[in-house]
Amino acid sequence: MYLKEFSLKNYRNYESLHVQFENKVNVIIGENAQGKTNMMEGIYVLAMAKSHRTSNDKELIQWEKEYAKIEGRIEKQNRFSTVELIISNKGKKAKLNHLEQKKLSEYVGHVNVIMFAPEDLNLVKGSPQIRRRFINMEIGQVSPVYLHQLNKYQKIIQQRNHYLKLLQTRKQTDEKMLDVLTLQLCETASNIIKKRYLFVKQLEKWAQPIHSSISRGMEELRIQYKPSVDVSEEADLSKIVEVYYDRFAKIREKEIERGTTLAGPHRDDLIFYVNGRDVQTFGSQGQQRTTALSLKLAEIDLIHEEIGDYPVLLLDDVLSELDDFRQSHLLNAIQGKVQTFVTTTSVDGIDHKTLKEAAIYRVSSGQLI
Ligand SMILES: Nc1ncnc2c1ncn2[C@@H]1O[C@H](COP(=O)(O)OP(=O)(O)OP(=O)(O)O)[C@@H](O)[C@H]1O
């Protein structure tokens, strides 16, 4: 998959940008605060309809402007299409081949991207929220049904938390509505869990050989999905609903006391083991970085397997964070098959072979040269 043309209007510090990308590797050089990350973010938002660094869409609109617009022309298996996203105070409007899409979940997934930024190196060490976000973003790209379930789940959680607050403050004493919402929650959660189990299994399949190769055969990576309830991978949907329902019955008093939902996919996590040990607790910084890199590279293969095409790779200021060996592993893995955008403040840290094949752009105050 290729992003052939890309435009920004009133997006962050870009008043107006139009660029054609001819090469597979595109290096974007610029001093600090000139717009490198903003451009990577723009490509990411065009694909995912949300930013990787803020949940507040208004931040994406240039200061004092009414709206921001991102457009792209995509080549996918020799076919061309256009994508467009308009962000305003009223919300987001997405168009595919000039046709407005009713649901964002039907738009997301048309362009597939993988972002690798320094904060992704925290995937292993950071909070469970970072890992849940990773799971959601990645499954969401290949499964509109998952995105739909996730949106539904979030709405139910909001309603349920609101109701639990009413019960907590005794503004409401009838618990019937809580039962209805709990059942809806269990049903939606069971679909999400099933998908997550499947995804983690696939991810492990692709990440294991990559991790082994980066560690020169010294390390074996295992990935475990840890749902917030004790439910096995083999359980069918009705069994998962049953397990959840039992759990909610047990914690009902506690939930009312706290006024919030205490179990569900919004409390799941991933555990990474290297040679049998939890790498978050016992791994060295190098092992944690290798794990994060293996996961990102595995995603490329996973998306390729799912959709039959490679995603676009966005490497935002991350190459300089990797040592020479990890950097060359990354560059070899994507060589020739993945359209890649690399941002950097200097080309010094990037290997010569990559630079020779690359188109090099300089960004300065929201302008690209
Ligand atoms: N909504 C906005 N409207 C206008 N300008 C904005 C907006 N949001 C951010 N900016 C500006 O964008 C610039 C930051 O750009 P960006 O984050 O892309 O920097 P960068 O080139 O990646 O720098 P670094 O190398 O430091 O990461 C800042 O000058 C910031 O003030």
The ligand as an SDF file (V2000), in Angstrom:
LIG
                    3D

 31 33  0  0  0  0  0  0  0  0999 V2000
   -3.0950   23.2910   16.7730 N   0  0  0  0  0  0  0  0  0  0  0  0
   -1.9340   23.8680   16.4300 C   0  0  0  0  0  0  0  0  0  0  0  0
   -1.9260   24.9870   15.6620 N   0  0  0  0  0  0  0  0  0  0  0  0
   -0.7640   25.5690   15.3000 C   0  0  0  0  0  0  0  0  0  0  0  0
    0.4570   25.1090   15.6480 N   0  0  0  0  0  0  0  0  0  0  0  0
    0.5000   24.0160   16.4210 C   0  0  0  0  0  0  0  0  0  0  0  0
   -0.6820   23.3280   16.8310 C   0  0  0  0  0  0  0  0  0  0  0  0
   -0.3160   22.2610   17.5850 N   0  0  0  0  0  0  0  0  0  0  0  0
    1.0310   22.2870   17.6310 C   0  0  0  0  0  0  0  0  0  0  0  0
    1.5290   23.3150   16.9360 N   0  0  0  0  0  0  0  0  0  0  0  0
    2.9450   23.6920   16.7440 C   0  0  0  0  0  0  0  0  0  0  0  0
    3.6130   22.6570   16.0440 O   0  0  0  0  0  0  0  0  0  0  0  0
    4.9910   22.6760   16.4240 C   0  0  0  0  0  0  0  0  0  0  0  0
    5.4430   21.2940   16.8400 C   0  0  0  0  0  0  0  0  0  0  0  0
    5.5620   20.5100   15.7440 O   0  0  0  0  0  0  0  0  0  0  0  0
    6.0180   18.9920   15.8710 P   0  0  0  0  0  0  0  0  0  0  0  0
    5.5100   18.3890   17.1160 O   0  0  0  0  0  0  0  0  0  0  0  0
    5.6640   18.3640   14.5960 O   0  0  0  0  0  0  0  0  0  0  0  0
    7.5840   19.2120   16.0320 O   0  0  0  0  0  0  0  0  0  0  0  0
    8.7690   18.3100   15.4930 P   0  0  0  0  0  0  0  0  0  0  0  0
    9.2670   18.9100   14.2210 O   0  0  0  0  0  0  0  0  0  0  0  0
    8.3800   16.8790   15.4800 O   0  0  0  0  0  0  0  0  0  0  0  0
    9.8290   18.6150   16.6210 O   0  0  0  0  0  0  0  0  0  0  0  0
   10.6750   17.6450   17.5980 P   0  0  0  0  0  0  0  0  0  0  0  0
   11.8930   17.2650   16.8070 O   0  0  0  0  0  0  0  0  0  0  0  0
   10.9970   18.5810   18.7220 O   0  0  0  0  0  0  0  0  0  0  0  0
    9.8060   16.5160   18.0050 O   0  0  0  0  0  0  0  0  0  0  0  0
    5.1360   23.5550   17.6250 C   0  0  0  0  0  0  0  0  0  0  0  0
    5.7710   24.7550   17.2290 O   0  0  0  0  0  0  0  0  0  0  0  0
    3.7060   23.8150   18.0570 C   0  0  0  0  0  0  0  0  0  0  0  0
    3.5680   25.0640   18.6510 O   0  0  0  0  0  0  0  0  0  0  0  0
  1  2  1  0
  2  3  1  0
  2  7  2  0
  3  4  2  0
  4  5  1  0
  5  6  2  0
  6  7  1  0
  6 10  1  0
  7  8  1  0
  8  9  2  0
  9 10  1  0
 10 11  1  0
 11 12  1  0
 11 30  1  0
 12 13  1  0
 13 14  1  0
 13 28  1  0
 14 15  1  0
 15 16  1  0
 16 17  2  0
 16 18  1  0
 16 19  1  0
 19 20  1  0
 20 21  2  0
 20 22  1  0
 20 23  1  0
 23 24  1  0
 24 25  2  0
 24 26  1  0
 24 27  1  0
 28 29  1  0
 28 30  1  0
 30 31  1  0
M  END
$$$$
